[in-house]
Amino acid sequence: MSPHPKFAHVVLQTPQLEQMRDWYCTVLNAHVVFEGHGLCFITFDDEHHRVALMAAPLQARNPRSAGMHHTAYTFDALFDLLCRYEDLKAQGIEPKVPIQHGVTTSLYYQDPDGNFVELQVDNFATPEEATAYMLGPEYADNPVGVAFDPALMRRALNDGADVSALTTQSWAATTSPDLPDPLPALTS
């Protein structure tokens, strides 16, 4: 038995349950386990529910107020992340900002209520390697990272580029130099 808990689920209050349900099922390739009485439970893996929605009359979200900023979901491989990007784009769902954090390659989407959902891939094979990077000079200089073009990344991957080259801040900065600083997109 482990003394450490594992993440089970997140519950979001929403004034638009049906739109949020459909969005999360699409983005996470999930399905509804139960819906009724103003509640909706959704899963995409072996847990009985990972996202729960609770109908509530709420004011519009203010990104400058206290609250959850985002939930994050990790893919096993860059290819899988970029395939999901293409699938969602074909359905009219595009990331608000793609960010090469260095430690992860991340696509930030906004749900219908304005909450961020990060779809990501870890750029290091082990937590120790990721931690070492986070303690290094590049991360210390820019922990948020740089924006990148996911379509360009997908083309480069299809053309045989090495994943370890694509998942760096230097690749993103070199191939997408005209993209704005991603931090304002995460705070507005």
N, C-alpha and C positions, 0 to 999 in steps of 0.2 A: 504494500500500500504506500502510495506517495504522499508526502506531507504537503505537496503543492497542488492547488486546484487547477483544473483545466477550464478554459473558456467554454461556456455552454451556449449562451444566446444573448441577443440584444433585443430590447423591447422599445419600440418607437410609438409615441403618441402621434396621431394624425387626424386632421379634419377631413381627409380624403382617402379613406381606407381602400376603396376599390382601385384607384389609380396607383397607390403605393404598392398594393398587392401585385398588380400586373407588372409594375416596373421592377420590383425585386425578383419576381419569378423570371422575368426576362433577363435581367442583368446577371443574376446568379445561377441561371439555368436550374431553377428550383421548382418546387411544387408545393401546393397547399396541403397541409396535413389535416387542419381543422379550420373552419370558419363559421362564426355565428356569435350572437350576443355582443356584437361590436368588437370581436377579437378575430385575429387571423394568425395562424401559426404556419410557418414556411420552413422547409428544409431542403438541403441539396446534398446531404451526405448521410452517414449512419446515425446522426443525432436526431431525436424525435422532432426538435425544432431548433433552428439557428436564429431566425428573425421572427419576432412577434410584432404584430401591429395592434394598436388599441385605439379605437375610434374615440376622439375627443374634440370638442370645439376649442380651437386654439387660435391665438393671434399668429400673424405671419412671423416666420423666423427672422430674427435679427442677428446677422453674422457677428456683430460686435458684442453680443451679450454672452453670459456664461452658458455653457452647455456642451454637449458632445460635438466634436468637430467632424469626425469620420470613423467609420469602421473599415477594416482592411481585410482583404481576402487574397491568399497567396496561391499562385499556380505553380505547378511542378517545373515548368520550362517556359522559356521566352516564347517559343513557338506557340504554346497553348494560350499564353496571354495575348499574343498578337492575333491569333485566330478568333478569340473572343472579341477583341477590338473590331475586327472585320465583321463578325456576325452582328454585333450591336450596331455598328455604323449602317449596315444594310437595313436595320430596323429603325433607323432614324435616331439612335442614341449615340451621342459622341461625347468623348471626355471633355470636361471643362478645361482641364490642363493635364498634359502628360509631363511627368517630371523624372529626370534621371537623378535620383538621390545619390547615386554611387553605391550605397548599400543595397538599394532596391531599384528596379525599374518599375515605375508606377503610373497608372492612368487613374485620374480622379474624375469621377462622375458625380452629378448631383441628382438626387431623387426628386420627385415632385414637390416635396416639402422644403427642399433646399439643403438637406443633409448631404454631406459628401460620403461617397463610397470609393475606397481605393482598391483597385485591382492591381496586383503586383506580382513580381517574381523576385526572389532573393538573388543577388548577384554573387554571392559567395556560397561555397559548398557546406561550410560549417558555421555555427554561431561564433566560434572563436575567431575565424577569419573576418567575419563581419564586424565583430567588436574591435579587432585590431585596426581595420579600416576606419572605423568611427573614432578611434583614438589617434589617427594619423593627421597629417597636415592638410590634405585636400578636404576632408570632412570638416576639420576645424575652421577652414577658410570659408566653406560654403555648405553648411549642413542641410539646407533646403534643396540645393541642386539646381539644375538647369532644365529648361523646357526642351522638348524634342518633338520631332514629327514621327508619330507611330507608323504612318504609311511608308515613309522613307525607311524606317527601321525594318519593316516587313519586307520591303523590296531588297534591302541589303542582305537580310537573312536568306531570302529566296535565292539570291545570287551567290550564296556560299560564304558570306562574311562570317567570321568567327564570333560566336556568342560573347566570348570574353572581351572582344573589342567593342561590340555594340553596346555593352552594358557598362559603359564608363561615362563619366561627365565629359571627358575630352571628346569622345565621339559625338555626343549630343551638342556640345558647344561648337564643334567644327562643322557639323552637317546642318545645324539649325541656328546659325549665328544671329538671325534677324528676329527670332522669337523673343517676346518680352520676358522679363523676370517673372517666374511663376508664383512668387509669394503673394502679390496682390490678388491673383485669381483665387487663391485659397482663403482669402480674408474678406471677400466681398460677396 
